[in-house]
Amino acid sequence: MVAQNSRRELLAASLILTLALIRLTEANSEGDALHALRRSLSDPDNVLQSWDPTLVNPCTWFHVTCNQHHQVTRLDLGNSNLSGHLVPELGKLEHLQYLRLNENRLTGPIPRELTVISSLKVVDVLGNDLCGTFPVEGPFEHIPMQNFENNLRLEGPELLGLASYNTNCT
């Protein structure tokens, strides 16, 4: 009887540890994605100073909001004087709902990896220098076109892969 209780306690402890490790792995994956973004950006005003990749959980970083499960749901970096480019790793933020990057000096294309984030409700990249075409598939089909305005080299919408406008995007 005592041995059976010990096995149950060991099994329960193992299950709890496994679930905790899964959460840590997910948090690390999201932290890695955000750190990849940070590395691609110039941040003269140090708005990303709290983005410490050695921390297990990016939910403590400024401009990052998470849900009760410690999953990134919001990235608010509008009007932050950032320059650089967006990274495909942003597609790893599977629970992202709001991506606000308006009024910075971002360049390059909008990563197609963002089109697989089904939870994405708002993308605001207004007032940057993005180029190529803006996607219309997945969550982007419901994003208003005005959220892409004032990006003089950004064209579109993309015609579901039938037309490529990326000639001006380097």
OpenMM code with the backbone's topology and positions (N, CA, C; nanometers):
from openmm import Vec3, app, unit

residues = "MET VAL ALA GLN ASN SER ARG ARG GLU LEU LEU ALA ALA SER LEU ILE LEU THR LEU ALA LEU ILE ARG LEU THR GLU ALA ASN SER GLU GLY ASP ALA LEU HIS ALA LEU ARG ARG SER LEU SER ASP PRO ASP ASN VAL LEU GLN SER TRP ASP PRO THR LEU VAL ASN PRO CYS THR TRP PHE HIS VAL THR CYS ASN GLN HIS HIS GLN VAL THR ARG LEU ASP LEU GLY ASN SER ASN LEU SER GLY HIS LEU VAL PRO GLU LEU GLY LYS LEU GLU HIS LEU GLN TYR LEU ARG LEU ASN GLU ASN ARG LEU THR GLY PRO ILE PRO ARG GLU LEU THR VAL ILE SER SER LEU LYS VAL VAL ASP VAL LEU GLY ASN ASP LEU CYS GLY THR PHE PRO VAL GLU GLY PRO PHE GLU HIS ILE PRO MET GLN ASN PHE GLU ASN ASN LEU ARG LEU GLU GLY PRO GLU LEU LEU GLY LEU ALA SER TYR ASN THR ASN CYS THR".split()
positions = [
    Vec3(0.0815, -0.1191, 0.0000),
    Vec3(0.0000, 0.0000, 0.0000),
    Vec3(0.0861, 0.1259, 0.0000),
    Vec3(0.1898, 0.1272, 0.0850),
    Vec3(0.2795, 0.2417, 0.0924),
    Vec3(0.3534, 0.2580, -0.0402),
    Vec3(0.3975, 0.1468, -0.0986),
    Vec3(0.4684, 0.1517, -0.2267),
    Vec3(0.3773, 0.2061, -0.3363),
    Vec3(0.2502, 0.1679, -0.3332),
    Vec3(0.1563, 0.2149, -0.4350),
    Vec3(0.1337, 0.3662, -0.4210),
    Vec3(0.1222, 0.4167, -0.2989),
    Vec3(0.1070, 0.5608, -0.2765),
    Vec3(0.2318, 0.6359, -0.3209),
    Vec3(0.3478, 0.5783, -0.2949),
    Vec3(0.4729, 0.6413, -0.3376),
    Vec3(0.4792, 0.6507, -0.4896),
    Vec3(0.4341, 0.5464, -0.5584),
    Vec3(0.4330, 0.5488, -0.7054),
    Vec3(0.3384, 0.6570, -0.7569),
    Vec3(0.2231, 0.6679, -0.6950),
    Vec3(0.1269, 0.7715, -0.7369),
    Vec3(0.1848, 0.9109, -0.7153),
    Vec3(0.2482, 0.9302, -0.6008),
    Vec3(0.3087, 1.0603, -0.5733),
    Vec3(0.4202, 1.0897, -0.6725),
    Vec3(0.4988, 0.9894, -0.7047),
    Vec3(0.6064, 1.0058, -0.8023),
    Vec3(0.5494, 1.0361, -0.9407),
    Vec3(0.4437, 0.9667, -0.9773),
    Vec3(0.3790, 0.9903, -1.1063),
    Vec3(0.3213, 1.1318, -1.1119),
    Vec3(0.2565, 1.1748, -1.0055),
    Vec3(0.1995, 1.3100, -1.0010),
    Vec3(0.3100, 1.4153, -1.0097),
    Vec3(0.4181, 1.3939, -0.9366),
    Vec3(0.5302, 1.4882, -0.9415),
    Vec3(0.5917, 1.4925, -1.0811),
    Vec3(0.6041, 1.3777, -1.1449),
    Vec3(0.6581, 1.3720, -1.2814),
    Vec3(0.5683, 1.4468, -1.3788),
    Vec3(0.4390, 1.4298, -1.3635),
    Vec3(0.3436, 1.4983, -1.4508),
    Vec3(0.3525, 1.6497, -1.4330),
    Vec3(0.3597, 1.6949, -1.3105),
    Vec3(0.3714, 1.8384, -1.2825),
    Vec3(0.5011, 1.8932, -1.3410),
    Vec3(0.6096, 1.8217, -1.3244),
    Vec3(0.7383, 1.8641, -1.3792),
    Vec3(0.7336, 1.8701, -1.5315),
    Vec3(0.6729, 1.7715, -1.5936),
    Vec3(0.6606, 1.7695, -1.7397),
    Vec3(0.5805, 1.8888, -1.7892),
    Vec3(0.4686, 1.9184, -1.7246),
    Vec3(0.3871, 2.0337, -1.7641),
    Vec3(0.4637, 2.1646, -1.7459),
    Vec3(0.5392, 2.1750, -1.6384),
    Vec3(0.6194, 2.2953, -1.6158),
    Vec3(0.7257, 2.3110, -1.7239),
    Vec3(0.7883, 2.2012, -1.7625),
    Vec3(0.8899, 2.2070, -1.8681),
    Vec3(0.8291, 2.2451, -2.0023),
    Vec3(0.7091, 2.1981, -2.0297),
    Vec3(0.6411, 2.2362, -2.1544),
    Vec3(0.6176, 2.3867, -2.1553),
    Vec3(0.5728, 2.4428, -2.0446),
    Vec3(0.5501, 2.5877, -2.0352),
    Vec3(0.6806, 2.6640, -2.0538),
    Vec3(0.7890, 2.6154, -1.9921),
    Vec3(0.9181, 2.6815, -2.0067),
    Vec3(0.9652, 2.6780, -2.1505),
    Vec3(0.9468, 2.5653, -2.2170),
    Vec3(0.9875, 2.5531, -2.3565),
    Vec3(0.9095, 2.6505, -2.4430),
    Vec3(0.7797, 2.6609, -2.4197),
    Vec3(0.6975, 2.7543, -2.4967),
    Vec3(0.7418, 2.8974, -2.4706),
    Vec3(0.7646, 2.9326, -2.3454),
    Vec3(0.8097, 3.0670, -2.3119),
    Vec3(0.9448, 3.0953, -2.3752),
    Vec3(1.0348, 2.9964, -2.3732),
    Vec3(1.1656, 3.0156, -2.4336),
    Vec3(1.1547, 3.0345, -2.5837),
    Vec3(1.0657, 2.9615, -2.6491),
    Vec3(1.0454, 2.9753, -2.7928),
    Vec3(0.9973, 3.1161, -2.8259),
    Vec3(0.9035, 3.1671, -2.7483),
    Vec3(0.8550, 3.3024, -2.7701),
    Vec3(0.9628, 3.4049, -2.7372),
    Vec3(1.0365, 3.3812, -2.6301),
    Vec3(1.1474, 3.4697, -2.5961),
    Vec3(1.2534, 3.4708, -2.7046),
    Vec3(1.2820, 3.3540, -2.7612),
    Vec3(1.3785, 3.3460, -2.8712),
    Vec3(1.3302, 3.4253, -2.9920),
    Vec3(1.2011, 3.4163, -3.0228),
    Vec3(1.1448, 3.4907, -3.1363),
    Vec3(1.1561, 3.6413, -3.1127),
    Vec3(1.1230, 3.6859, -2.9919),
    Vec3(1.1321, 3.8282, -2.9611),
    Vec3(1.2769, 3.8751, -2.9575),
    Vec3(1.3656, 3.7893, -2.9096),
    Vec3(1.5075, 3.8258, -2.9081),
    Vec3(1.5619, 3.8371, -3.0510),
    Vec3(1.5146, 3.7517, -3.1417),
    Vec3(1.5547, 3.7627, -3.2827),
    Vec3(1.5093, 3.8975, -3.3387),
    Vec3(1.3889, 3.9409, -3.3019),
    Vec3(1.3416, 4.0722, -3.3452),
    Vec3(1.4309, 4.1814, -3.2875),
    Vec3(1.4612, 4.1711, -3.1606),
    Vec3(1.5455, 4.2729, -3.0966),
    Vec3(1.6808, 4.2843, -3.1663),
    Vec3(1.7400, 4.1703, -3.2011),
    Vec3(1.8707, 4.1721, -3.2681),
    Vec3(1.8638, 4.2372, -3.4063),
    Vec3(1.7469, 4.2357, -3.4691),
    Vec3(1.7338, 4.2921, -3.6037),
    Vec3(1.7015, 4.4417, -3.6019),
    Vec3(1.6836, 4.4984, -3.4836),
    Vec3(1.6411, 4.6374, -3.4717),
    Vec3(1.7483, 4.7253, -3.4101),
    Vec3(1.7486, 4.8498, -3.4520),
    Vec3(1.8268, 4.9534, -3.3856),
    Vec3(1.7316, 5.0247, -3.2901),
    Vec3(1.7753, 5.0431, -3.1669),
    Vec3(1.6888, 5.0938, -3.0604),
    Vec3(1.7581, 5.2092, -2.9871),
    Vec3(1.7669, 5.3277, -3.0502),
    Vec3(1.8418, 5.4378, -2.9885),
    Vec3(1.7821, 5.4890, -2.8577),
    Vec3(1.6540, 5.4679, -2.8350),
    Vec3(1.5900, 5.5152, -2.7118),
    Vec3(1.5814, 5.4074, -2.6033),
    Vec3(1.6400, 5.2910, -2.6283),
    Vec3(1.6439, 5.1801, -2.5316),
    Vec3(1.5063, 5.1349, -2.4835),
    Vec3(1.4083, 5.1337, -2.5724),
    Vec3(1.2759, 5.0854, -2.5316),
    Vec3(1.2749, 4.9337, -2.5130),
    Vec3(1.3742, 4.8659, -2.5700),
    Vec3(1.3821, 4.7198, -2.5583),
    Vec3(1.4836, 4.6765, -2.4528),
    Vec3(1.5245, 4.7680, -2.3695),
    Vec3(1.6271, 4.7404, -2.2693),
    Vec3(1.5903, 4.6246, -2.1768),
    Vec3(1.4635, 4.6079, -2.1470),
    Vec3(1.4210, 4.5013, -2.0551),
    Vec3(1.4143, 4.3645, -2.1225),
    Vec3(1.4361, 4.3584, -2.2528),
    Vec3(1.4253, 4.2320, -2.3261),
    Vec3(1.5518, 4.1495, -2.3037),
    Vec3(1.5555, 4.0821, -2.1939),
    Vec3(1.6717, 4.0037, -2.1526),
    Vec3(1.6508, 3.8573, -2.1905),
    Vec3(1.7287, 3.8060, -2.2866),
    Vec3(1.7084, 3.6679, -2.3309),
    Vec3(1.7423, 3.5634, -2.2256),
    Vec3(1.8086, 3.6027, -2.1174),
    Vec3(1.8399, 3.5047, -2.0131),
    Vec3(1.7204, 3.4805, -1.9203),
    Vec3(1.6204, 3.5674, -1.9263),
    Vec3(1.4996, 3.5453, -1.8468),
    Vec3(1.4148, 3.4384, -1.9140),
    Vec3(1.3598, 3.3501, -1.8368),
    Vec3(1.2819, 3.2387, -1.8902),
    Vec3(1.1534, 3.2875, -1.9556),
    Vec3(1.0957, 3.3929, -1.9018),
    Vec3(0.9628, 3.4344, -1.9443),
    Vec3(0.9642, 3.5759, -2.0021),
    Vec3(0.9318, 3.5938, -2.1315),
    Vec3(0.9287, 3.7285, -2.1896),
    Vec3(0.8108, 3.8127, -2.1412),
    Vec3(0.7236, 3.7562, -2.0615),
    Vec3(0.6063, 3.8297, -2.0126),
    Vec3(0.6444, 3.9422, -1.9174),
    Vec3(0.7664, 3.9436, -1.8681),
    Vec3(0.8124, 4.0502, -1.7798),
    Vec3(0.8750, 4.1655, -1.8577),
    Vec3(0.8881, 4.1507, -1.9876),
    Vec3(0.9521, 4.2536, -2.0699),
    Vec3(0.8542, 4.3669, -2.0975),
    Vec3(0.9065, 4.4900, -2.1040),
    Vec3(0.8230, 4.6044, -2.1395),
    Vec3(0.7735, 4.5907, -2.2825),
    Vec3(0.6535, 4.6373, -2.3071),
    Vec3(0.5888, 4.6381, -2.4396),
    Vec3(0.5421, 4.4997, -2.4839),
    Vec3(0.5481, 4.4007, -2.3943),
    Vec3(0.5010, 4.2647, -2.4223),
    Vec3(0.3901, 4.2336, -2.3220),
    Vec3(0.2776, 4.1844, -2.3719),
    Vec3(0.1660, 4.1450, -2.2857),
    Vec3(0.1390, 3.9969, -2.3073),
    Vec3(0.1092, 3.9276, -2.1989),
    Vec3(0.0829, 3.7836, -2.2061),
    Vec3(-0.0531, 3.7519, -2.1447),
    Vec3(-0.1036, 3.6344, -2.1778),
    Vec3(-0.2273, 3.5868, -2.1167),
    Vec3(-0.1949, 3.5139, -1.9862),
    Vec3(-0.2972, 3.4575, -1.9236),
    Vec3(-0.2785, 3.3897, -1.7946),
    Vec3(-0.1927, 3.2640, -1.8054),
    Vec3(-0.1701, 3.2165, -1.9266),
    Vec3(-0.0858, 3.0985, -1.9484),
    Vec3(0.0569, 3.1372, -1.9853),
    Vec3(0.0901, 3.2650, -1.9699),
    Vec3(0.2232, 3.3179, -1.9999),
    Vec3(0.2599, 3.3028, -2.1470),
    Vec3(0.1628, 3.3222, -2.2342),
    Vec3(0.1844, 3.3200, -2.3789),
    Vec3(0.1710, 3.4630, -2.4299),
    Vec3(0.2616, 3.5030, -2.5168),
    Vec3(0.2622, 3.6399, -2.5685),
    Vec3(0.1375, 3.6628, -2.6537),
    Vec3(0.0600, 3.7651, -2.6176),
    Vec3(-0.0613, 3.7990, -2.6925),
    Vec3(-0.0539, 3.9372, -2.7561),
    Vec3(0.0409, 4.0172, -2.7109),
    Vec3(0.0437, 4.1553, -2.7581),
    Vec3(0.1866, 4.2065, -2.7614),
    Vec3(0.2182, 4.2775, -2.8683),
    Vec3(0.3483, 4.3423, -2.8835),
    Vec3(0.3210, 4.4864, -2.9244),
    Vec3(0.3483, 4.5800, -2.8350),
    Vec3(0.3181, 4.7223, -2.8555),
    Vec3(0.4469, 4.8026, -2.8665),
    Vec3(0.4910, 4.8253, -2.9884),
    Vec3(0.6143, 4.9001, -3.0109),
    Vec3(0.5919, 5.0187, -3.1041),
    Vec3(0.4692, 5.0684, -3.1089),
    Vec3(0.4409, 5.1854, -3.1907),
    Vec3(0.5122, 5.3082, -3.1368),
    Vec3(0.5529, 5.3984, -3.2285),
    Vec3(0.6182, 5.5251, -3.1919),
    Vec3(0.7382, 5.5045, -3.0998),
    Vec3(0.8207, 5.4059, -3.1305),
    Vec3(0.9338, 5.3719, -3.0437),
    Vec3(1.0692, 5.4077, -3.1036),
    Vec3(1.0706, 5.4758, -3.2177),
    Vec3(1.1948, 5.5184, -3.2823),
    Vec3(1.2844, 5.3997, -3.3173),
    Vec3(1.2231, 5.2889, -3.3567),
    Vec3(1.2976, 5.1688, -3.3940),
    Vec3(1.3246, 5.1691, -3.5439),
    Vec3(1.4390, 5.1151, -3.5818),
    Vec3(1.4670, 5.0930, -3.7237),
    Vec3(1.5219, 4.9520, -3.7376),
    Vec3(1.5158, 4.8999, -3.8589),
    Vec3(1.5593, 4.7629, -3.8850),
    Vec3(1.4500, 4.6902, -3.9595),
    Vec3(1.4514, 4.5587, -3.9502),
    Vec3(1.3537, 4.4796, -4.0260),
    Vec3(1.2842, 4.3777, -3.9360),
    Vec3(1.1683, 4.3344, -3.9825),
    Vec3(1.0927, 4.2307, -3.9124),
    Vec3(1.1534, 4.0948, -3.9433),
    Vec3(1.1371, 4.0011, -3.8529),
    Vec3(1.1999, 3.8693, -3.8682),
    Vec3(1.0937, 3.7599, -3.8809),
    Vec3(1.1247, 3.6542, -3.9560),
    Vec3(1.0290, 3.5441, -3.9714),
    Vec3(0.9967, 3.4737, -3.8404),
    Vec3(1.0847, 3.4823, -3.7421),
    Vec3(1.0613, 3.4182, -3.6124),
    Vec3(0.9354, 3.4698, -3.5438),
    Vec3(0.8865, 3.5862, -3.5834),
    Vec3(0.7617, 3.6369, -3.5248),
    Vec3(0.6467, 3.5392, -3.5448),
    Vec3(0.6549, 3.4554, -3.6455),
    Vec3(0.5536, 3.3533, -3.6694),
    Vec3(0.5451, 3.2497, -3.5584),
    Vec3(0.6447, 3.2458, -3.4701),
    Vec3(0.6428, 3.1523, -3.3569),
    Vec3(0.5571, 3.2031, -3.2405),
    Vec3(0.5109, 3.3261, -3.2502),
    Vec3(0.4251, 3.3820, -3.1451),
    Vec3(0.2819, 3.3385, -3.1733),
    Vec3(0.2546, 3.2125, -3.1494),
    Vec3(0.1302, 3.1471, -3.1910),
    Vec3(0.0037, 3.2067, -3.1303),
    Vec3(0.0156, 3.2773, -3.0193),
    Vec3(-0.1022, 3.3319, -2.9511),
    Vec3(-0.1116, 3.4838, -2.9658),
    Vec3(-0.0263, 3.5401, -3.0498),
    Vec3(-0.0238, 3.6844, -3.0703),
    Vec3(-0.1565, 3.7324, -3.1279),
    Vec3(-0.2116, 3.8359, -3.0670),
    Vec3(-0.3372, 3.8953, -3.1140),
    Vec3(-0.3169, 4.0365, -3.1674),
    Vec3(-0.2249, 4.1109, -3.1082),
    Vec3(-0.2022, 4.2509, -3.1442),
    Vec3(-0.0546, 4.2734, -3.1724),
    Vec3(-0.0265, 4.3242, -3.2905),
    Vec3(0.1102, 4.3574, -3.3304),
    Vec3(0.1109, 4.5031, -3.3746),
    Vec3(0.1573, 4.5901, -3.2870),
    Vec3(0.1588, 4.7336, -3.3160),
    Vec3(0.3033, 4.7801, -3.3311),
    Vec3(0.3363, 4.8164, -3.4544),
    Vec3(0.4711, 4.8616, -3.4883),
    Vec3(0.4661, 4.9937, -3.5642),
    Vec3(0.3543, 5.0643, -3.5523),
    Vec3(0.3338, 5.1855, -3.6304),
    Vec3(0.4325, 5.2964, -3.5945),
    Vec3(0.4547, 5.3845, -3.6939),
    Vec3(0.5348, 5.5060, -3.6767),
    Vec3(0.6754, 5.4791, -3.6240),
    Vec3(0.7438, 5.3848, -3.6865),
    Vec3(0.8855, 5.3617, -3.6625),
    Vec3(0.9573, 5.3829, -3.7953),
    Vec3(1.0737, 5.3244, -3.8121),
    Vec3(1.1461, 5.3319, -3.9395),
    Vec3(1.1840, 5.1911, -3.9832),
    Vec3(1.0876, 5.1018, -3.9818),
    Vec3(1.1118, 4.9625, -4.0181),
    Vec3(1.1174, 4.9489, -4.1693),
    Vec3(1.2052, 4.8610, -4.2159),
    Vec3(1.2231, 4.8384, -4.3590),
    Vec3(1.2061, 4.6901, -4.3887),
    Vec3(1.2070, 4.6569, -4.5179),
    Vec3(1.1974, 4.5172, -4.5587),
    Vec3(1.0534, 4.4717, -4.5703),
    Vec3(1.0346, 4.3447, -4.6043),
    Vec3(0.8996, 4.2911, -4.6240),
    Vec3(0.8321, 4.2516, -4.4924),
    Vec3(0.7018, 4.2336, -4.5000),
    Vec3(0.6257, 4.1768, -4.3884),
    Vec3(0.6445, 4.0256, -4.3953),
    Vec3(0.6980, 3.9625, -4.2907),
    Vec3(0.7231, 3.8179, -4.2968),
    Vec3(0.5948, 3.7379, -4.3206),
    Vec3(0.5995, 3.6485, -4.4158),
    Vec3(0.4839, 3.5645, -4.4486),
    Vec3(0.4492, 3.4690, -4.3345),
    Vec3(0.5429, 3.4455, -4.2456),
    Vec3(0.5188, 3.3579, -4.1311),
    Vec3(0.4083, 3.4121, -4.0407),
    Vec3(0.3827, 3.5420, -4.0466),
    Vec3(0.2750, 3.6003, -3.9656),
    Vec3(0.1373, 3.5545, -4.0115),
    Vec3(0.1258, 3.5089, -4.1354),
    Vec3(-0.0055, 3.4701, -4.1890),
    Vec3(-0.0592, 3.3416, -4.1268),
    Vec3(0.0248, 3.2668, -4.0559),
    Vec3(-0.0211, 3.1415, -3.9943),
    Vec3(-0.0682, 3.1610, -3.8500),
    Vec3(-0.0579, 3.2826, -3.7984),
    Vec3(-0.1016, 3.3091, -3.6610),
    Vec3(-0.2513, 3.3373, -3.6639),
    Vec3(-0.3305, 3.2352, -3.6396),
    Vec3(-0.4766, 3.2476, -3.6524),
    Vec3(-0.5377, 3.3410, -3.5482),
    Vec3(-0.4701, 3.3637, -3.4373),
    Vec3(-0.5237, 3.4504, -3.3321),
    Vec3(-0.5020, 3.5989, -3.3606),
    Vec3(-0.4233, 3.6311, -3.4611),
    Vec3(-0.3870, 3.7697, -3.4912),
    Vec3(-0.5100, 3.8508, -3.5324),
    Vec3(-0.5380, 3.9575, -3.4570),
    Vec3(-0.6548, 4.0421, -3.4827),
    Vec3(-0.6157, 4.1787, -3.5369),
    Vec3(-0.5042, 4.2328, -3.4872),
    Vec3(-0.4609, 4.3668, -3.5256),
    Vec3(-0.3146, 4.3631, -3.5652),
    Vec3(-0.2861, 4.4160, -3.6829),
    Vec3(-0.1494, 4.4413, -3.7275),
    Vec3(-0.1478, 4.5872, -3.7696),
    Vec3(-0.0626, 4.6670, -3.7070),
    Vec3(-0.0525, 4.8081, -3.7428),
    Vec3(0.0937, 4.8399, -3.7707),
    Vec3(0.1248, 4.8573, -3.8983),
    Vec3(0.2607, 4.8916, -3.9404),
    Vec3(0.2610, 5.0260, -4.0135),
    Vec3(0.1573, 5.1041, -3.9950),
    Vec3(0.1435, 5.2347, -4.0576),
    Vec3(0.2664, 5.3211, -4.0301),
    Vec3(0.3114, 5.3949, -4.1304),
    Vec3(0.4165, 5.4938, -4.1094),
    Vec3(0.5555, 5.4370, -4.0900),
    Vec3(0.5926, 5.3374, -4.1669),
    Vec3(0.7283, 5.2835, -4.1667),
    Vec3(0.7838, 5.2954, -4.3081),
    Vec3(0.8795, 5.2136, -4.3434),
    Vec3(0.9327, 5.2098, -4.4796),
    Vec3(0.9362, 5.0653, -4.5278),
    Vec3(0.8300, 4.9910, -4.4981),
    Vec3(0.8225, 4.8512, -4.5398),
    Vec3(0.8062, 4.8443, -4.6908),
    Vec3(0.8420, 4.7303, -4.7479),
    Vec3(0.8358, 4.7153, -4.8929),
    Vec3(0.7792, 4.5787, -4.9293),
    Vec3(0.7607, 4.5577, -5.0583),
    Vec3(0.7007, 4.4340, -5.1059),
    Vec3(0.5500, 4.4485, -5.1069),
    Vec3(0.4805, 4.3401, -5.0804),
    Vec3(0.3344, 4.3428, -5.0760),
    Vec3(0.2877, 4.3053, -4.9364),
    Vec3(0.1698, 4.3512, -4.9011),
    Vec3(0.1169, 4.3062, -4.7724),
    Vec3(0.0253, 4.1876, -4.7975),
    Vec3(0.0327, 4.0890, -4.7088),
    Vec3(-0.0443, 3.9655, -4.7285),
    Vec3(-0.1935, 3.9879, -4.7086),
    Vec3(-0.2712, 3.9001, -4.7687),
    Vec3(-0.4167, 3.9047, -4.7499),
    Vec3(-0.4712, 3.7708, -4.7022),
    Vec3(-0.3862, 3.6709, -4.6871),
    Vec3(-0.4349, 3.5408, -4.6428),
    Vec3(-0.4329, 3.5303, -4.4907),
    Vec3(-0.5030, 3.4314, -4.4422),
    Vec3(-0.5100, 3.4073, -4.2982),
    Vec3(-0.5708, 3.5269, -4.2268),
    Vec3(-0.5140, 3.5650, -4.1132),
    Vec3(-0.5722, 3.6746, -4.0361),
    Vec3(-0.5637, 3.8092, -4.1077),
    Vec3(-0.4764, 3.8207, -4.2066),
    Vec3(-0.4587, 3.9480, -4.2761),
    Vec3(-0.5793, 3.9859, -4.3616),
    Vec3(-0.6648, 3.8902, -4.3926),
    Vec3(-0.7805, 3.9245, -4.4752),
    Vec3(-0.8772, 4.0167, -4.4010),
    Vec3(-0.8646, 4.0268, -4.2686),
    Vec3(-0.9534, 4.1124, -4.1898),
    Vec3(-0.8835, 4.2376, -4.1371),
    Vec3(-0.7574, 4.2567, -4.1725),
    Vec3(-0.6829, 4.3740, -4.1262),
    Vec3(-0.7115, 4.4897, -4.2225),
    Vec3(-0.7550, 4.6048, -4.1732),
    Vec3(-0.7852, 4.7179, -4.2623),
    Vec3(-0.6610, 4.7663, -4.3375),
    Vec3(-0.6799, 4.8032, -4.4630),
    Vec3(-0.5682, 4.8490, -4.5457),
    Vec3(-0.5008, 4.9730, -4.4879),
    Vec3(-0.5757, 5.0563, -4.4168),
    Vec3(-0.5145, 5.1771, -4.3616),
    Vec3(-0.4061, 5.1456, -4.2591),
    Vec3(-0.4039, 5.0248, -4.2043),
    Vec3(-0.2982, 4.9866, -4.1101),
    Vec3(-0.1642, 4.9660, -4.1790),
    Vec3(-0.1640, 4.9686, -4.3126),
    Vec3(-0.0412, 4.9519, -4.3901),
    Vec3(0.0008, 5.0822, -4.4585),
    Vec3(-0.0761, 5.1895, -4.4424),
    Vec3(-0.0500, 5.3150, -4.5131),
    Vec3(0.0808, 5.3795, -4.4696),
    Vec3(0.1254, 5.4742, -4.5528),
    Vec3(0.2479, 5.5515, -4.5293),
    Vec3(0.3717, 5.4634, -4.5230),
    Vec3(0.3718, 5.3587, -4.6028),
    Vec3(0.4886, 5.2769, -4.6319),
    Vec3(0.5039, 5.2881, -4.7837),
    Vec3(0.5803, 5.3856, -4.8285),
    Vec3(0.5805, 5.4223, -4.9699),
    Vec3(0.6232, 5.3100, -5.0630),
    Vec3(0.6995, 5.2142, -5.0126),
    Vec3(0.7450, 5.1041, -5.0977),
    Vec3(0.6627, 4.9769, -5.0788),
    Vec3(0.5598, 4.9840, -4.9960),
    Vec3(0.4724, 4.8690, -4.9724),
    Vec3(0.3569, 4.8742, -5.0709),
    Vec3(0.3367, 4.7646, -5.1411),
    Vec3(0.2327, 4.7579, -5.2430),
    Vec3(0.1378, 4.6444, -5.2096),
    Vec3(0.0279, 4.6433, -5.2794),
    Vec3(-0.0609, 4.5314, -5.2579),
    Vec3(-0.2038, 4.5744, -5.2664),
    Vec3(-0.2930, 4.4906, -5.2236),
    Vec3(-0.2629, 4.3640, -5.1568),
    Vec3(-0.2094, 4.2589, -5.2526),
    Vec3(-0.1415, 4.1634, -5.1939),
    Vec3(-0.0896, 4.0506, -5.2697),
    Vec3(-0.2067, 3.9743, -5.3320),
    Vec3(-0.1884, 3.9297, -5.4529),
    Vec3(-0.2954, 3.8577, -5.5227),
    Vec3(-0.2798, 3.7074, -5.5054),
    Vec3(-0.2816, 3.6630, -5.3806),
    Vec3(-0.2730, 3.5202, -5.3472),
    Vec3(-0.1612, 3.4501, -5.4224),
    Vec3(-0.0465, 3.5166, -5.4293),
    Vec3(0.0703, 3.4557, -5.4919),
    Vec3(0.0718, 3.4645, -5.6428),
    Vec3(-0.0285, 3.5251, -5.7040),
    Vec3(-0.0333, 3.5334, -5.8498),
    Vec3(0.0524, 3.6471, -5.9033),
    Vec3(0.0736, 3.7489, -5.8228),
    Vec3(0.1545, 3.8615, -5.8677),
    Vec3(0.2572, 3.8930, -5.7609),
    Vec3(0.3792, 3.9104, -5.8025),
    Vec3(0.4858, 3.9434, -5.7093),
    Vec3(0.5291, 4.0872, -5.7334),
    Vec3(0.5231, 4.1678, -5.6285),
    Vec3(0.5622, 4.3076, -5.6390),
    Vec3(0.6923, 4.3340, -5.5636),
    Vec3(0.7673, 4.2330, -5.5320),
    Vec3(0.8840, 4.2483, -5.4470),
    Vec3(1.0060, 4.3047, -5.5180),
    Vec3(0.9904, 4.3608, -5.6358),
    Vec3(1.1052, 4.4119, -5.7100),
    Vec3(1.1701, 4.5301, -5.6411),
    Vec3(1.0967, 4.6050, -5.5602),
    Vec3(1.1542, 4.7210, -5.4927),
    Vec3(1.1909, 4.6922, -5.3478),
    Vec3(1.2003, 4.5685, -5.3116),
    Vec3(1.2191, 4.5310, -5.1718),
    Vec3(1.3544, 4.4634, -5.1532),
    Vec3(1.4473, 4.5370, -5.0971),
    Vec3(1.5797, 4.4790, -5.0704),
    Vec3(1.6167, 4.4949, -4.9263),
] * unit.nanometer
topology = app.Topology()
chain = topology.addChain("A")
for resn in residues:
    res = topology.addResidue(resn, chain)
    for name in ("N", "CA", "C"):
        topology.addAtom(name, app.Element.getBySymbol(name[0]), res)
